[in-house]
C-alpha cells in the first residue's frame, strides 16, 4: 500500500511539473509576441521622435542665423548712402550685444550704379565700408544681382526687375548646371526703397541695394551647431547620437562630425537638410518658422547642407533589438526561475518525504530494538521472582542475560544520544595523541565476544613506526567498533574473515594514516553505496535478513572521522566483500609530548 502511495505521489508530482512546463511555454510564446509588438511600436516612436528632433534642430539653426541677419538688416532705404550708414550702425549695435561676435566672416553691400553694381565690404574691426572687388567665391551672388539689375534697365520689365520666385528668392531662376551650393557660406538679401512685406515684395518696388552675408564656418561648426545639437538631440557627454554634416556638392565635403562617427551617412537612422538661406522664411523674417503642432521641416531638396544622424549603438534598429533581447532574456529568466523553483520545490519535497519515511523506519526499528531487550529483561525478572530464586545456577544465568540485554539497551540509547550530539556539533570531547595500534587493539578486545560469536578470524597488520594521531579515544573506538561489528555480521556469510590494516599510503612523506577494515561477505550493492552513510538508511539485505540495527552507525562513523579532519570511503563488489578505508591526519609534531 505504501509503495503504491509513493508511486501515486511521484506520478502526481511529475504531472504537476509537466503542466507547469507547458504553462511556462505558453507564457513564453505570449511574452514573445507582446515584446515583438512593443518593439515595433518603440522603433516607430524612436524614428518619429528623432525626425522631430532633427526638424527642430534644423529650424533652430536657421532661426539663429536668421535672427542675426535680422539684427543687421537695414530697414527700407531710399538711397545707397542711407543703406550703408544703417548697416554700419546696426553692426556696431549687434556686435556689442551678441554672444557670437564671430558669426560672420564678411559683410558687404552691393549698390547699383549707372551701368553696374559696385561692392562695398565692411571692415569688421574698424566698422567702415570700403570699395572692393567681387570675391571669386561670390560669383553666383554677383550673377544674380547683376541679372536683376540688368532686368531693371529693360523697359518691358518696368522699374522692379524680376518678381520673387515661388521660394521667395529674388533674381532669375538658376540655369542648367547652376546650384545654390556654389555660394558656400554666403547669401544675399535685397533692400527696397519703400516699406513693404520684405522677402515677397510688391510689384513696383525698387531695390536700393543688396546686403551680402558670409558666415564664419568655424563658428557655425564649432559653436552654433554643437550647441543646438546638445539642446535638441540631448547629445551631452557620451553622445547618444553620432552626427555628420556634409555639403550637397559632388563629391560632398564633411563640415561637422562627432567623435567616432565615420560612415554615418551610409547607415543613417535619419537625415535632414540644413542651412537654407534662400528658402527658409526665418532668414527673411529673422524669427522661427513655428506654428502650432510639431516643427515643420524643410523639403528633402532644400538647404545647402545635409545632416545625417545615427545612434551610437549602430542604429535605432540595433537599439530596439538590444532592448527586445534584454526583455526576452529577463522574461525567459523569470520563466526558467519559476520552473527551476517548482522543480527544486518538488525535489526538496520528495527528499523531505523520503527523510520522513526513513525517520518512520528509524522509529520502528528503534522500537523493535528496544522491545527485544526490554522483553527479555522483563521475562528474566519475572522468572527470578519464583522458585528460580533459590537456584543459584539459574539466578546466575538470568543475571548474565539481564546484564547482556541491558548492555544492548544502553548501547542503543547511547547511539541515539551520540547522533543527537553529532547534529548539534558536540561529537568530540578532549583530543589527545593516540597510537593507532592501541586504539585498534582496545576495540578488538572490547568486541571479542561479538567476533567469537560470529566465528570470524581477524587478520591485523599495522606498519611499524606509524606516528600517533590526535583524537578522541572514545569516539575513535566507536568508529572501529562499528566497522568491526559490521564486518563480523556480514563477513560470517563469506569465509568468516576480517582484515584490519594500518599504514601510511604515501610512505614517510605522507601526513595521513590509512586504516582499512575488510570482510569477504556478500558486499554492498552499487546503488546502495552512495546512501550507506545517510542517517536512518539500512540496506535491503539488512532488512531482508532481519539484522539488528538502527541505520545510525555508519552515519556516526562518517561524522566522527570528518570531525577529526579525515575521510572515509567504501569499496565493494558483489560477492567479493566490502572494504572501508579511513584516513586520519597524523598528530602535529608539537602536539606529541
Buried (B, 14 or more C-beta within 10 A) or exposed (E): EEEEEBEEEEEEBEEEBEEBBEBBEEBBEEBBEEBEEBBEEBBEEBBEEBBBBBBBBBBBBBBBBBBBBBBBBBEBBEEBEBBBBBBBEBBEEBBEEBEBEBBBBBBBBBBBEEEEBBBBBBEBEEEEBEEBEBBEEBEBBBBBBBBBBBBBEEEEBEEBBBEBEEBBBBBBEBEEEEEBBBBBBBBBBBBBBEEEEBBEBEEEBBBBBBBBBBBBEEBBBEBBBBBBBBBBBEBEEEBEBBBBBBBBEEEBEBBBBBEEBEEBBEEBBBBBBBBBBBBBBBBBBBEBBBEEEEBEBBEEEBBBBBBBBBBBBBBBBBBBBEBBEEBBEEBBEBBEEBBEEBBEEBEEEBEEBBEEEBEEBBEEBBEEBBEBBEEBBEBBEEBBEEEBEEEEEBBEBBEEBBEBBBEBBEBBEEBBEBBEBBEEEEBBEEBEBBBBBEBBBBBBEEBEEBBEEBEBEBEEEBEEEBBBBBBBBEBBBBBBBBBBBBBBBBBBBBEBBBBBBBBBEEEEEBEBBBBBBBBBBBBBBEEBBEEBBBBBBBBEBBEEEEEEBBBBBBBBBBBBBEBBEBBBEBBBEEEEBBBBBBBBBBBEEEEEE
